[in-house]
Amino acid sequence: MPMRIEAIEEVIFENVWEKNMKVRRQFMCSNNLTIVVTNIKSRELKSATAVIKLLGLKNMNVLSRKVLAYAFSGNFRTLFVHFAVDVNDPYASMLD
């Protein structure tokens, strides 16, 4: 049985959307500010607006416009909210 050798492609922002959900979540968590919310009811979060409201951000808030993506864990009990690269500590303090 011949061994199958695949080239490992480097994951960068331009190709991360072509990868599976686990690779995307790992990439986003390691390169972007990420907030993890546990024990949620995912059925109530059907839109990006619902996620922004869960975090307590208003639509006109600067930080609400910086939400890059959000994803659920496999059991839909954990929410990962990923922010844009330029979001740093001063913006993160708005969540307190």
LINLINCOR-V338407 format. One record per run of one state. SS is the DSSP state (alpha for helix, beta for strand, coil for the rest). FROM is the first residue (numbers start at 0). TO is the last residue. Records with the same first field share a line. If there is no record, write none. Layout:
SS=FROM-TO, FROM-TO
//
This chain:
coil=0-14, 18-19, 31-32, 38-40, 44-46, 54-61, 72-76, 83-87, 95-95
alpha=15-17, 20-30, 41-43, 47-53, 62-65, 88-94
beta=33-37, 66-71, 77-82
//
